[in-house]
Amino acid sequence: MSSFGSPGTGPYAGKPTPPQRGSFPLDHDGECKAVMTKYLSCIKKVKGMNDEECRQLAKSYLTCRMDRNLMAKDDFKNLGFASESDTPTPPNTDSQGR
């Protein structure tokens, strides 16, 4: 019985696959670290659920990376975000019940 990474298994026979969107530079200077930290805190707070607040932080993080040439510019619809007109607007709770 052999397991991954055990000695004596011989050369790796699988072929590595590149990332879908190619490679991009890491944020070595921490230019987008503040936004990334807020996003990770949000994800921890909502226990990994797809919360709208976290989605907006993710969008801000991607915008930061695109603005600083840390990733290729792309439409947000290609990155899994619906356009502003596609998302339903929440009901206005300020004027209800008054």
C-alpha positions in Angstrom: 0.0 0.0 0.0 1.6 3.2 -1.1 0.5 6.8 -0.4 1.2 10.1 -2.1 4.7 11.3 -1.4 6.0 8.1 0.1 9.6 7.3 -0.8 10.2 4.7 -3.5 7.1 5.4 -5.6 9.2 6.3 -8.7 8.7 9.3 -10.9 5.5 11.2 -11.0 3.5 10.0 -14.0 0.7 12.6 -14.1 0.9 15.7 -16.2 0.5 19.1 -14.4 -2.3 21.4 -15.6 -1.9 25.1 -15.8 -4.3 27.4 -14.0 -7.4 28.4 -16.0 -6.6 32.1 -16.1 -2.8 31.8 -16.3 -0.3 33.0 -13.8 -0.2 36.4 -12.1 2.3 38.1 -9.8 2.0 37.7 -6.1 1.3 40.8 -4.0 4.8 40.9 -2.5 4.5 44.6 -1.5 1.1 44.0 0.2 -0.6 46.6 -1.9 -4.0 44.9 -1.6 -3.4 43.2 1.8 -5.8 45.4 3.7 -8.7 44.5 1.5 -7.7 40.8 1.5 -7.6 40.8 5.3 -11.1 42.3 5.5 -12.4 39.7 3.0 -10.9 36.8 4.9 -12.4 38.2 8.2 -15.8 38.4 6.5 -15.6 34.9 5.2 -14.7 33.7 8.7 -17.5 35.7 10.3 -20.2 34.2 8.0 -18.6 30.7 8.2 -17.9 30.5 4.4 -21.4 31.4 3.3 -21.8 33.5 0.1 -22.7 36.7 1.9 -23.2 39.9 -0.1 -20.8 41.9 2.1 -18.1 39.4 1.4 -18.8 39.4 -2.3 -18.4 43.2 -2.4 -15.1 42.8 -0.5 -13.9 40.1 -3.0 -14.8 42.5 -5.8 -12.9 45.3 -4.2 -9.9 43.0 -3.8 -10.0 42.0 -7.5 -10.3 45.7 -8.5 -7.3 46.5 -6.4 -5.3 43.7 -8.1 -6.4 44.8 -11.5 -5.6 48.5 -10.8 -2.1 47.6 -9.7 -1.4 45.2 -12.6 -1.3 42.2 -10.3 -3.7 40.4 -12.5 -5.1 41.0 -16.0 -8.1 43.3 -16.3 -11.3 41.4 -16.9 -15.1 42.0 -16.7 -16.5 41.1 -13.4 -19.1 38.9 -15.1 -16.2 36.7 -16.3 -15.0 36.5 -12.7 -18.3 35.2 -11.3 -20.0 38.5 -10.4 -23.4 39.4 -12.0 -23.6 42.9 -13.5 -25.3 45.6 -11.3 -28.5 45.4 -13.4 -28.7 41.6 -13.0 -28.7 41.7 -9.2 -32.1 42.2 -7.6 -32.2 45.4 -5.4 -33.3 44.8 -1.8 -36.5 46.4 -0.7 -36.3 49.8 0.9 -36.9 49.1 4.6 -36.7 52.8 5.7 -40.1 53.8 4.3 -42.0 50.6 5.2 -44.1 50.5 8.3 -44.2 54.2 8.8 
